Amino acid sequence: MKAMRLVILPLLIALTGCEQLGIEDPAKVAAVKEAEGKAIGSACRHAMRAIEDCYTLNPKASKAAVYAGWREMDEYMRENKLEGVAPALPRAEPKKAKPADEEEEPASAPAPAMKKGGKAASA
């Protein structure tokens, strides 16, 4: 029995160091992402941003978590009659990509050549 304890004790000590090796627990990672999404949503609502703007500004965040945070902050602000804070940074407009097949045309067509008499030459 004493030998069994001597074997189990070092194994338990070795297993406690798994987090220090960088082995991530999927449940903890999911909880962190959920909390970050809620924080982003709450901050967007407090800054008077629309939920769509929040999604656009934070594409990597979970939309469900962002919405949950936005909704919770909205309820909190309504209950406590709080006003939102205007964002310090202006809203960034999304960049519109140009279609690849559409080529740019010159800004103006060249003027027709003039003849000696002051009349435009016909082509």
Phi, psi and omega in degrees: 000320180293325179293324179296319178295323180292333179277319184290321183301311178295328178294319178295320179295320180294323181288335180290341181272005182299323180292331180284344179277353180092012177280116184272142176270121182302326180293320179291321179297316179296320179294321179294316180296321178297314180295320179295318178298318178295321179295320178296314179298318179297317180295321179296317180294319180294330179272012178060036176265145176289154182298326179294321177296322180296317177297319182293319182286339183230071185292337182276345181282149178294126182296324180295317180291320179298316180296318180299316178294320179296315181295317179299317180292324178298314178298316181298316182293324179291318180298319184263007179052050179264144175264149178286163179256128180296135180295142180285327179267141177292155179292130179277129178276138181296140179285133179265126180280139177278139176296142184291327184280346180273117181264150179283136178265153178298151185296320179217148179280149179295144180290146179294147181291145181262141174276173181298330184278359180091005179260149179288140179284138178268146184274000000 
